[in-house]
Amino acid sequence: MHPRFLAAFATLPEPLQHAIRPIISSAAFSARISADEAAILKKQCGYNDSELAFALLPLAAACAQAALSDFKVGAIARGASGTLWFGANMEFSGTTMQQTVHAEQSAVTHAWLRGERALEAITVNYTPCGHCRQFMNELNSGTALTIELPGRAAATLGDYLPDSFGPRDLNITTLLMDNVDHGVAIRGDALEQAALAAANSSHAPYSQAWSGVALETTDGTIFAGRYAENAAFNPTLPPLQGALNLLNLAGYASSDISRAVLAEAPEAKLSQRSATVATLSALGCTEFSVIPLVKP
């Protein structure tokens, strides 16, 4: 079991401890519970979907990197597949606050980057801020997404974000988590290919500035993140943050990054380069390169 889970694990009800220990003790555990695993946990502990998500929140919050606030937020997104995706807030010393990742963003992006195509619910241990409500409004599940909070009846995103403004108001038909292929040519070494593949499926309907970032760790593991734009612009999540989110949820530290690649078009309206360089530099990574997008 990763050391970060030990304290949270000790607070879980005993039946859940017994049932989940083999799952989170696996070296392959990367902060997600498969649909089959969730079914086993519910059966052994007598939980329904909501009760299981609430019970697992301490484990999700244990993944938080709260260097600035020391305030740990956990979130669990339940995908249409039945998989439970952990999320937690991430903060980075030496960068601006705009580079942080909120727990809801973390859980949503975790699911999206791992191939989930729709979300049914998201469970959080604190009320979602306005930033996160707007971020989630970009999803293809829209305002029908169920939001679950401790001590409150389940409600929809529409209840938490009345009179909302989102992609549908701008006649955007391809929404966050929809399957897309921008026709980017994949080339180069493994890390460059990962960055290009991420850019190829990024969500940028407002700027068309597709981009992706791939990080390689000292043991050769690669984590790739895609750009996720938002109709309100500011809740947009940069591709580096997506990659860092996966790296953190898999149990790696930023100090494990040995090399990074950004894939973007040189002529795009927006560039991720300066923000990516600044954040990576603050994290101690200086081996950085950019590969341009090319259509086949």
RALINKA-V408177 format. One line per field, one symbol per residue. phi: phi as a letter, one per 20 degrees, with the letter a starting at -180 (. if undefined). Layout:
# RALINKA-V408177
phi = ???
This chain:
# RALINKA-V408177
phi = .fgfegffgfefgggfgffegffeeffefcmbdfgfffffffffdmeegffffffeggffffefddfeeldeddbceeeffnfddfbbfcccfnceffefdeffgffffgfffeofdaddbcdcecgfffgffffffeffelfegedccgmcffcegffecflfcbfffdmededfnffcbemffebnffffffffffffdfdbfedlefbbccddefenfdcccdfcfcgemffgdfffffffffgffenedffefdbccddbefeffcceffffffffffenedecbcdffcef
